């Protein structure tokens, strides 16, 4: 649906989109795409799709979601208009349209339809699946069911955020220390950025240590303290235990955040960090990670490098290095490994936060769990991790994924935070290829759906917004689609062997690679990789059948031996 050649039923645009579509149909349009012969056909615009049907073959069509379009460029040569469409999934196609008026009308319509201001006009609200749902993905990973996995008596479910009255970006149900009541939590929430008080992210069963996440504290320029927050944070530690606070900002940024002049306008009443005098059981460590705006610039430079045609290795490596993308991958992985090391090897609990706690914080807590928890390396466990640590925990997908690398700096809130996390997961998979039940195609599926989708899972910025729009009633969950057996098998790693151990990925620069299957997939032929996976599955299926046949033959041999003994043909 995001740019692949598929068979689809004809879609008619609803009345809501008539005003956007100036020219709904144009004949004799030529399509140019990487690794495909150019195709001439009829171009149609519906409310949500750009569709090009071939004149020669009525079965092959290009269906491209308008929401997947990142930027469009126009060029005219005589009476022929050339539209270059750059997509959020990095695909670039060209449409040749005869007639200046038709070309301009198509371009104008695409620009409007790819930038709809009302989320209720987007495709997930109109999409109707062709098959019945086997499972409601909206109910698959509720906090109550996920809490059942938490062992120990020191934690409880709290509904202090009922109706999102304490923190608009948290779910209504969170896991907190049993030693603190809801009144204490509300006081602590007022002392944290955006009301994001410390909550349980992960409990490490082997030693009972935990990973917490939150927003930054708000002591302001006067060094205000909050005893309720101190109690909440300290309650996560056992008697005589010490913990680490991993701050994803530099020390200078954290200090400057306390200044009225520097920070008060953005984050009243002034940010800051936990002082050791008030949190004596905790040691603060600063691991600065780039903010979403810097990541956006990094991704843009990376894709500029990927799209440049150069035969010089030095130039390519220079462009790749200048993007700093792999440097960002390295820093995030390094910080996640530090958190995992504190938890597993030092038996110390960790609190992770930056400023808002919506971006880098979630990258670190998620990756640390993948390193520590084998369940997160299963397909369903990874889905639960995405839902728990990203969707329910308030990562602003609508803002961060509104545009991708080709849109420039049109939107100040965009940034590939989630994509960087997926890249880090891919790096770990490359080092532990048999320890993950899912393959890289599943990561690519998540990337594509975060930016453009027929499902409602990644819509909006938090659970509050999703509930107000009744997404669980009006849209389908991505998990409903993925967890159907015939779909799920596509994303299973055929080499998977369960590994119950903690895995320690290398973060050395020479251990990290460009994710070419994603960033270069429109410039290289990946059919060999697909063929390899199919061949592995074929071998495994044959092996399974041979094992079954061997069992049957052993059974027949045993029966024949028993019969021969009874007839005296052989002796014991």
FIFIKE-132674 format. One record per residue (C-alpha): residue in three letters; x negated, y, z. Coordinates in steps of 0.001 Angstrom, whole numbers, plus 500000, padded with zeros to 6 digits. Each point is the difference from the previous one (the first is absolute). Layout:
N
AlaXYZ ...
! end
This chain:
572
Unk500000500000500000 Unk497081502361500523 Unk498743499893496447 Unk499932496324499061 Unk501527498380496932 Unk503169498348501253 Unk503495498997499027 Unk502680502170501538 Unk503726500615499580 Unk500890503397498612 Unk500286502667502694 Unk502384502924499594 Unk499252503285501704 Unk502543501163502557 Unk501760503333499816 Unk497652501385502662 Unk497169500067497455 Unk501736501374496920 Unk498730503517500680 Unk496407498725500087 Unk500103498056496733 Unk499944502396497066 Unk499222497360497379 Unk500966496480501136 Unk498752498151496894 Unk497283500473497380 Unk499137497664497108 Unk496638499339498376 Unk497978500477503179 Unk496562498375500096 Unk498639498625503269 Unk496275499616500686 Unk498849497896502989 Unk496760498318501032 Unk499716496359498827 Unk503198500194497944 Unk500436500662496320 Unk501792503268499351 Unk503756499598499872 Unk502542502058498088 Unk503530500035501331 Unk502841501887501593 Unk499421502027503126 Unk502879500302502472 Unk500218501996503216 Unk502305498879502796 Unk500394501419503469 Unk497067497994501329 Unk498115498427497105 Unk498126500818496854 Unk500724497124497619 Unk498358499276496672 Unk501458497182497899 Unk498134498606497034 Unk501701500057496622 Unk498359496750498964 Unk500703498015503175 Unk503047500723502095 Unk498696497899502894 Unk496950502033500942 Unk500534503290501752 Unk498074502446502118 Unk501915500992503119 Unk498295502731501967 Unk501447501460503170 Unk500097503787499879 Unk498866499989503625 Unk496816498243498874 Unk499022502949497794 Unk497349502185501589 Unk499311502517497249 Unk500830500639496354 Unk497907501812497407 Unk501250501408496667 Unk498077500443496769 Unk501232500783496488 Unk498420499171496667 Unk502195501472497314 Unk503573498852500620 Unk498945496990502088 Unk499909500320503749 Unk497674497834502084 Unk501106499426503588 Unk497383498533502307 Unk501720498506503043 Unk497812499336503030 Unk501504497697502600 Unk499584499656503732 Unk498798496428499508 Unk497147501433497844 Unk501453498881496660 Unk499742502514497140 Unk502159499716496886 Unk500569502212496981 Unk503244500640498143 Unk499980501463496476 Unk503300501773499325 Unk500998501609496698 Unk501538503428500385 Unk498876502727502363 Unk503446500567501527 Unk500555496304500725 Unk496528499711501515 Unk500447503028502241 Unk503442498795501107 Unk498644496564500889 Unk497072501506501910 Unk502270502407501896 Unk502412497218500935 Unk497196497722501197 Unk498536502765502153 Unk503356500635501670 Unk500925496336500434 Unk496595499139501465 Unk500305502743502610 Unk503514499558501389 Unk500448502031503160 Unk502759497811501493 Unk498867496600501184 Unk503561498687499562 Unk499626500478496244 Unk496987497682499818 Unk500227496514498545 Unk500189497972503257 Unk503480501462500593 Unk501157498792496573 Unk498125496711499704 Unk502127496879500284 Unk498124496677500117 Unk501004497293497535 Unk499777497174502566 Unk501369499423503490 Unk497798500827502972 Unk498711497034501992 Unk498855502245502852 Unk500689503589501003 Unk496569501575500022 Unk501282502936502060 Unk500563497584502893 Unk496855497897499503 Unk497590501901502253 Unk501999501742502699 Unk498031501197503061 Unk501938497640502260 Unk498972496925497996 Unk496422501191499649 Unk499768500602503768 Unk500688496299500525 Unk496451499406498735 Unk498514502094502825 Unk498750497825502853 Unk499547501186503564 Unk502215501664502596 Unk498419503457499919 Unk502066501310497065 Unk503625500750499318 Unk502309501223497276 Unk501123503564500534 Unk502975501731498390 Unk498894503390501247 Unk500004501215496387 Unk503629499097499410 Unk501445502250497300 Unk496427501201499420 Unk500409502597502717 Unk496432499744501370 Unk497938499445496838 Unk501513500409496515 Unk497246497951498338 Unk500143496978502328 Unk502540497166499791 Unk502770499924502590 Unk498400497012501744 Unk496336499972501048 Unk497749497867502203 Unk498543501735503082 Unk498371498983503292 Unk502479498552502466 Unk498419502085502771 Unk501394503276498602 Unk503654500973499846 Unk501753501897497222 Unk499921503312501878 Unk496220499785500123 Unk499911499204496291 Unk502095503054499134 Unk497619502236501916 Unk497026498406498235 Unk501702500439496615 Unk500243503747500566 Unk496229500005500452 Unk499258498191496726 Unk500010501296496434 Unk503431499498498439 Unk501175498163503119 Unk497869497016498948 Unk499217498637503471 Unk497690496946500369 Unk501733496759498979 Unk498830496416499632 Unk498705499133496557 Unk498402496604500690 Unk499340497661502923 Unk496994497716499615 Unk501126496709501539 Unk496549498500500747 Unk499143502667502586 Unk503115502154500429 Unk498416503212498713 Unk502102502299497861 Unk499931502586497225 Unk502115503095500586 Unk500723502865497607 Unk501330503503500490 Unk499757503613498918 Unk497406502335501480 Unk500584501421503487 Unk500948503678500255 Unk497926501560502794 Unk499651503231498020 Unk497356502664500616 Unk500653499997503762 Unk499312496291500452 Unk503504499111501223 Unk500352496457501330 Unk502918497576500208 Unk499923497458502833 Unk502781497978498368 Unk497913499606496868 Unk496992498999502092 Unk502115497397501789 Unk501358498641496733 Unk496553499699498420 Unk498392498482503108 Unk502813497491500411 Unk498783498255496885 Unk496822499004501848 Unk499655497298502595 Unk498588500686503457 Unk496374501057499731 Unk500098499875496195 Unk498692502661497641 Unk501134500944496532 Unk499017502001496942 Unk501798502896498342 Unk499160500010496299 Unk500610503501498661 Unk500060500071496197 Unk498937503667499967 Unk496528501407500342 Unk499072501407503407 Unk500028503546498636 Unk503446499562498449 Unk501354498630503263 Unk498520502927501929 Unk501249502550497480 Unk503484498537500191 Unk500289501415503527 Unk499506503546498737 Unk503070502164499613 Unk498559501860497051 Unk498971496848498151 Unk502800497584500733 Unk502973501482501767 Unk501801501018496829 Unk500030496441498682 Unk500314498025503212 Unk501455501952502905 Unk499282500126502913 Unk496386499231499013 Unk498377496635499473 Unk496995498395501597 Unk498714496762501434 Unk499909498004503221 Unk497406501340502429 Unk498002497448501970 Unk500837501715503280 Unk503704499209499514 Unk499512496637498271 Unk497007498579501928 Unk500634496410498922 Unk499701500905496330 Unk497019500847497848 Unk500707502199496981 Unk498277499210496693 Unk500339502207496920 Unk500106498218496622 Unk500891502722497492 Unk502060498843497034 Unk501117502101497052 Unk503476501490500124 Unk502590499290497314 Unk499180503169498045 Unk496356498969499661 Unk501062496494499023 Unk502175501462497260 Unk497011501817498554 Unk497893496856500324 Unk502543497887498091 Unk500273502619497271 Unk496223499966499494 Unk499960496203500065 Unk502573499719497222 Unk498222502698497992 Unk496904497813500205 Unk501964496873499031 Unk501534501745496993 Unk496726501415498680 Unk498462498172497072 Unk496284499779500655 Unk497410497412499117 Unk497570501302502599 Unk499821497973503202 Unk498407502930501839 Unk502841502333499031 Unk502658497463500998 Unk498418499346503388 Unk499530503740500467 Unk503681500705499325 Unk501050497113502237 Unk497784501216502833 Unk501162503594499600 Unk503601498916500552 Unk499099498771503531 Unk502757497384499734 Unk497823497065501009 Unk498489502146502752 Unk503515500476501373 Unk500589496252499759 Unk496793499396501929 Unk500829502482502780 Unk503507498641500538 Unk498791496392500069 Unk497152500910502350 Unk502391501645502441 Unk502414497060499858 Unk497128497605500721 Unk498988502169502956 Unk503512499756501439 Unk500060496234499452 Unk496591499661501650 Unk501159501935503065 Unk503070497796500321 Unk498515496574499272 Unk496352500161501057 Unk500076502579502767 Unk503493499145501319 Unk500819503707500039 Unk503325501504499003 Unk500065502767497405 Unk502167503070499389 Unk499821501329496432 Unk501097503455498925 Unk498985502974497893 Unk502207503037499894 Unk503498498917498934 Unk499303496257500151 Unk501810499420496707 Unk497169499146497621 Unk496473498923500991 Unk501334498700503310 Unk502228497512498196 Unk497189498958497661 Unk497806499101502959 Unk502578498192502132 Unk501173497967496981 Unk496542498976498814 Unk498895499117503522 Unk502944497607500248 Unk499088498362496700 Unk496506499399501365 Unk501250498699503358 Unk503303498303499302 Unk500227497066497538 Unk503779500420499835 Unk499493503350498241 Unk498148498150497250 Unk503074497953499095 Unk502367501470497461 Unk502926500405502355 Unk497737501174502822 Unk498541502649497697 Unk503511501144499073 Unk500782500310503705 Unk496810502013500495 Unk500928502427497203 Unk503492500389501382 Unk498885500370503616 Unk496909502179499607 Unk500958502093496977 Unk503709500090499211 Unk501433499959503518 Unk497096501984501469 Unk500691503057497921 Unk497423500152497225 Unk501475502708497731 Unk500201497970496783 Unk502307502506498308 Unk497508502828500532 Unk496743498119499512 Unk501126498055496907 Unk502017502741498283 Unk497154500387497509 Unk496916498003499064 Unk496641500839498448 Unk501122501761496798 Unk502220502672501531 Unk497146502144501310 Unk500775501991503131 Unk503649500704499281 Unk501113498640503367 Unk497931500723503103 Unk501287497042502030 Unk499010497251497570 Unk497160497600500683 Unk499202496313499278 Unk499796498944503652 Unk501911496754499478 Unk498077499230496810 Unk496697500387501845 Unk501244497536502615 Unk500936497490497270 Unk496566500439498445 Unk498400499210503366 Unk502119496850500260 Unk498876499023496502 Unk496362500440501036 Unk500507497624502933 Unk501753497470497753 Unk496989499981497676 Unk497809498985502929 Unk502447497427501424 Unk501810498715496926 Unk501399496878501656 Unk501233501716503180 Unk502889501943498456 Unk503262498404498925 Unk500816502875497598 Unk498078501088496920 Unk498979503385498629 Unk503107500119497800 Unk502025500351503183 Unk497899503008501000 Unk500575501523496558 Unk503735499365500370 Unk499998501935503286 Unk498006502830498425 Unk502402500325497065 Unk503116499874502150 Unk498646502609502401 Unk499819502459497099 Unk502971498919497845 Unk502524497296500747 Unk503501498643499561 Unk499973499126503704 Unk500597502225503006 Unk497234498712502276 Unk497540502835499402 Unk502522502812499553 Unk500001502969502421 Unk497423500920502634 Unk501270498162503081 Unk502704497772501445 Unk502110502987501045 Unk500304501190496412 Unk500694496461498748 Unk502788499550502521 Unk501586503343499130 Unk500120498932496343 Unk501210496485500936 Unk497322498374497877 Unk500641496555501467 Unk503560500190498655 Unk499443501809496724 Unk496682498555498775 Unk498260496647499950 Unk496837499271501941 Unk496823499022498170 Unk499687497069502411 Unk503382498666498842 Unk498588499756496491 Unk496501498744500843 Unk501041497244502386 Unk501998498087497413 Unk498066496738499367 Unk499709500468496236 Unk498593503509500497 Unk497869499171503017 Unk497975497346498189 Unk498555502649497672 Unk498322501717502946 Unk498635496909501761 Unk496235499543500047 Unk499366496461498680 Unk496717499811501942 Unk501565500771503388 Unk498856497959502985 Unk501255501221503406 Unk497176501523502036 Unk500799500562503666 Unk496732501805500698 Unk499267503706500178 Unk498406501037496706 Unk497232502588499846 Unk499700501683496602 Unk496730501541498919 Unk500165503781499642 Unk496574500332498389 Unk500193502128496836 Unk498822497095497846 Unk502908497901501309 Unk502655502411498726 Unk501246500064496420 Unk502266502012497758 Unk503425498380499881 Unk499844499642496228 Unk503160497893499717 Unk501906503044501210 Unk498055503082498966 Unk498858498635496621 Unk502876497654499228 Unk501271502124497105 Unk496496500097498511 Unk499087496325500304 Unk501601496681499164 Unk500961498096503168 Unk501607497026498282 Unk496996497833500879 Unk500663500566503718 Unk503634499021499552 Unk498962496891498069 Unk497595499023502765 Unk502728500235502659 Unk502359497942497835 Unk497326497360499452 Unk499276499797503742 Unk503716499568500722 Unk500199497333497298 Unk497074498096501509 Unk501534500279503472 Unk503352498754498722 Unk498315497051498280 Unk498056499273503188 Unk503230500060502001 Unk501683497603497565 Unk497000497659500028 Unk500022499926503806 Unk503700499139499985 Unk499341497288497413 Unk497125498646502094 Unk502278499732503045 Unk502583498157497913 Unk497379497578498669 Unk498678499315503503 Unk503531499254501132 Unk500550497632497065 Unk496661498296500678 Unk500934499508503654 Unk503344498468499026 Unk498342497659497482 Unk497427498895502581 Unk502759499256502498 Unk501950498031497392 Unk496872498048499012 Unk499339499140503647 Unk503557498753500434 Unk499636497734496932 Unk496590498758501099 Unk498280501343496916 Unk497394501809502110 Unk498785499656503557 Unk499484502720502574 
! end
